[in-house]
Amino acid sequence: MIKTAVLLTGSALALAGCTTMQSGHTAVCNPDGGMRFVGQMANVELGQRLMWATGARQLRWAPPGAALTMDLRPDRVTVTYDDHYQITRVSCG
């Protein structure tokens, strides 16, 4: 049961990749709002809550060992997680 849940969560995160909220205004991400999520299990619902809490318009998942672009996006929140899908870092940019 747990293995199935982890596999489904991993599949959903992989399919979600980057998520963008549609809005007519410019958003600037504030990582302080996302710090309370560190230590929680990464999943699609939590990603949406992270976007709301940080004010970001775009969400980027950062799995272990992933290569990420270094482009600066003030409206993007990046969520880093470990091999067990536990969130280890929330940052903006």
N, C-alpha and C positions, 0 to 999 in steps of 0.2 A: 504494500500500500504506500509506504513512504517513498520507495524507489519510483513508483509510478507518479506520485505527486512531484518529485524532484524532476523527473524526465519531462513531465508536462510543463512545469514551470520553466525549465531550460528551453524547451521548444517555443514556448510563448515569448520568452525574452529574445531568443534568436530571431523569431519572426517579427517582433516589434522593432528591433534595431533602434532606430531613432524615431521618436514620436514627436509630432508637432501639433500644438494647439492652434486653432484658427482664431484669429483676433484681429481687430482693426487697429490696435494700438501697439506701440513699441514697448517691449518688456525688457527689463534688465534683471538678470538673475541675482539673487542674494543668497549665498550658501548657508547663512545662519539659520534660515528656516528649515533647512534639510538636515541639520546635525542630529536632530532627534531620531532620525531613521537609521543612523549608523548602528550596526548590530542586528538589525531586523533582516528577515528573509526577503530577497529581491523577487518581485513578481510584477506583473503588469499593473495591477490595481495600485500597488505601492508606488510605482513609477508615476502614475497620474497624480497621486497625493503629493509626491515630491515636486512635481511641476507646479502644483497649486501653492505649496508651502514656500517655494523659492521664487515664485513669480516668473519662472522660465517659460518660454514658448516652445522650446525644443528639449527633448530628453535623449541623452546618449548613454547606453549601457557600456561598461568597460569590464569585460570578463578577464579572468586571470591570463596574463601573457599576451593580451591583445595589443596590437600596434594602433595607436590613435593619431589622428592628424593634430598638428599643433596650431591650426587656425583659431583665431580668437573670435568667439561668438558670444557677445555679452548677454544674449537671450537664451543661452543653452546651459543646462545642468548636466554634469557628467557624474554617473553613479558607478563607482568601482565596487566589485564584489569578488569574493574568494571562490574556491572550488566547491564550497558548500552553499553557494548562493547567498552568503551572509554579506550584507553591505559593509564595506570597510572604509569608504570615503565618499563624500559628496562635495563636488567642486563646481565652479562656474567658469565659463569661458570657452 
